[in-house]
Amino acid sequence: MAKIRIGLGVTGGIAAYKAIEVMRLLQKSGCEVSVAMTRHATEFIQPLTFRALTDKHVIVDDYDPANPDPIAHINFSQEIDLLLIVPATANIIAKFASGIADDFLSSTYLASTAPVMIAPAMNVTMWEQAATQRNIERLKADGVHFVEPVAGELACKTVGTGKLEDVENIVDQALKLLAVPPAVAGGTDMSGEQILITVGGTREAIDPVRFISNHSSGKMGFALAEAAVARGAEVTVVAGAVSVEPPEGVKVVSGISAQEMFDAVMTELPDATVFIGAAAVADYAPADAADAKIKKEGRETMTLELKKTPDILSEVSERRTEGQLVVGFAAETNDVVGYARSKMEKKGLDLVIANDITAKGAGFNSDTNIATMITRSSESELPLMSKRKMADKILDEILNLRKAVPANAARSGNS
Ligand SMILES: Cc1cc2nc3c(=O)[nH]c(=O)nc-3n(C[C@H](O)[C@H](O)[C@H](O)COP(=O)(O)O)c2cc1C
């Protein structure tokens, strides 16, 4: 198969150094990378770095007499299968949107017929600025693909959207756009695993109209599903109430109430090699859901009697078969690690991810998370990072545990 040729455009933002990692990952995935830099990008990182790693001249200025190609912007632009800009400044986005061609990279954009993917990174105010958003909309209308920045702590010490998406995700999306199969992209370390994940919150009916629920969005569970699929696993998700779309390539089964989620999990469990309980399952549900809408007339107060819901994690642990690994999440507000450890013991888990949901940048509905990853023999901190990146860290730990518990090998019991 001919190598896929990527033109990597690097612009003058603080995240310019991350373009090196993007280039390396693309090369590892079998792509041939040629790099173009804006003059401002060279203030952050030397062209020599890219030149040494690609063994090609890095074009900054096509007027430079040292440039081996006299009409580089035309030749470069026609010899690539994708123009990928990492990181993209607000400035280059504005120039692309307006058709300005006053340097090599912007001339290349105009001269190219290859698809274009842009991964912006900038201060949150620059990102939210009406002009920037307007330029992005124009480029999207022109067919340009974006890898949106994520929320997190920015170089300027503010927290907000503007941080470059994880380099792994950028490369993943670029390869997806070019329809490069995951095997070529190198994502096979979880092949053979069948991962069952619960996702989202549950809804416990009070009557046909009302329910008790929680703030879970499903983002963490879906990030795990997406990461596992990208690494070659087969993934089944039992989804409760979620506010985001499931990733491609996963089987989705619905389990909206705790009881429905329990039933769906027990049906799917025999096929799973790994169970991950990422859903926020209600501990209690109304003891008797009313068949008809409860009327408020004549009631100043209302008392709901609640009953315990079935404990999915404990039951999974109880029923598990040879080689199955069981992973739980513990979302807490105080003594997070202490509660998580006792959850691990009580429920016989192999791994627990402990979240302080009150921490800034962590917990429900956020695109980022902060956690402590606990096994029986280790404890490691996962500092503020995107949920997608955290998903990969969790899967790395699962593969670590797998070394001690081969799939389908005899286990000594539940502990
Ligand atoms: C220290 C420093 C960091 C910067 N970081 C960013 C950034 O992350 N994103 C951005 O859009 N602009 C950033 N800028 C501003 C750009 O460098 C500036 O708009 C420049 O004109 C961009 O040129 P280029 O798009 O041709 O590379 C930064 C400037 C400085 C001095």
The ligand as a Gaussian input file, in Angstrom:
#p B3LYP/6-31G(d) Opt

LIG

0 1
 C        4.292000      33.293000      24.097000
 C        3.231000      33.367000      23.051000
 C        2.295000      32.346000      22.986000
 C        1.272000      32.394000      22.032000
 N        0.388000      31.386000      21.981000
 C       -0.616000      31.419000      21.088000
 C       -1.555000      30.374000      21.019000
 O       -1.485000      29.362000      21.763000
 N       -2.550000      30.441000      20.097000
 C       -2.675000      31.524000      19.240000
 O       -3.607000      31.547000      18.457000
 N       -1.774000      32.526000      19.291000
 C       -0.755000      32.502000      20.171000
 N        0.156000      33.521000      20.209000
 C        0.020000      34.636000      19.249000
 C        0.561000      34.245000      17.869000
 O        1.919000      33.854000      17.984000
 C        0.404000      35.395000      16.918000
 O       -0.972000      35.639000      16.663000
 C        1.134000      35.181000      15.613000
 O        0.901000      36.261000      14.741000
 C        0.685000      33.892000      14.933000
 O        1.384000      33.729000      13.728000
 P        1.153000      32.454000      12.788000
 O       -0.303000      32.168000      12.771000
 O        1.634000      32.920000      11.454000
 O        1.985000      31.377000      13.332000
 C        1.200000      33.504000      21.131000
 C        2.160000      34.497000      21.208000
 C        3.168000      34.435000      22.142000
 C        4.178000      35.547000      22.182000

